[in-house]
């Protein structure tokens, strides 16, 4: 899985790739004969909106909505597109080929300034709760031990941000380590081969890093709640022109969570099949993912002074990315977060 990287010059190329890829998608009927389908509401959008998602545990549940008719139950016509490459899905949203996509907060900040139709987070699907890690060599036991050591990572993306948080928490800074800037897969391979003292990245790349004898986890996203939110992001155009569709998407997310609670075996079957992972890997990846309830969402969108609150987290991420030269300037962060749909769902449920 390739994620958290920005290559704006490839927009035109990936726009073409998306059109080719989406035309090749064929819907899969994964329903069961014995389970009655949910009632279908009158569709509020005759023309389907196009929504992308990719291989991250917090986004696999969207496959449940497709398989179990939950989009239709909420009256929304959705063409759900699976991307094998996360980067391609982000490029497609930024270039206007998608109406919605699943992506992280930091990536939304990265792309928002150049997205042709704007990018707005409307619901939090999950927080990474251990699926992003810093892996170190056998002789490193504390964050302080990293001073003067080399860490292989992809600059400006989530692994880099996680490492920076860990260093700052220990009273250090990014300047206290030697960053070896490599694509995440290459960084994991370099560490595994003994060419660096540490690695920072996400699953499954840290599994490659852990193949090095004696290597171990130093810290993970579980130690920094709220630092890596995974989101449903829609275009500003969709909000302006079809807010009822956005509301239906948000409502569908909470219906998905209810389905998982009531039909865990079926839900896990759908998600594992969509992710194309073994049952063992599936369970492990879910352990590092914290799905967000309605209450979690309401808290995440509120102002605050910790990473649990997305307005605060967005400022921290934007400062970090500008500081390392990943983006030239921060976008309008208030425009990137919109809690009106989560709030409306909460009001209706009260």
Secondary structure, DSSP 4 states (H G I P E B T S, - for coil): ---S---GGGHHHHHHHHHHHHHH--------TTSPPPPPPPPS-SSPEEEEEES-TTTTTHHHHHHHTHHHHTT--EEEEEESSHHHHHHHHHTTS-SEEEEEHHHHHHHHTT-TT--EEEEEEEEESSSEEEEE-TT--SGGGGTT-EEEE-TTSHHHHHHHHHHHHTT--GGGSEEEE--HHHHHHHHHTTS-SEEEEETTHHHHHTTSTT-EEEEEGGGSTTSSEEEEEE-HHHHHH-HHHHHHHHHHHHHHHHHHHH-HHHHHHHHHHHHT--HHHHHHHHHTEEE--HHHHHHHTS--SSTTSHHHHHHHHHHHHHHTTSSSS---HHHHB--HHHHHHHHHH-
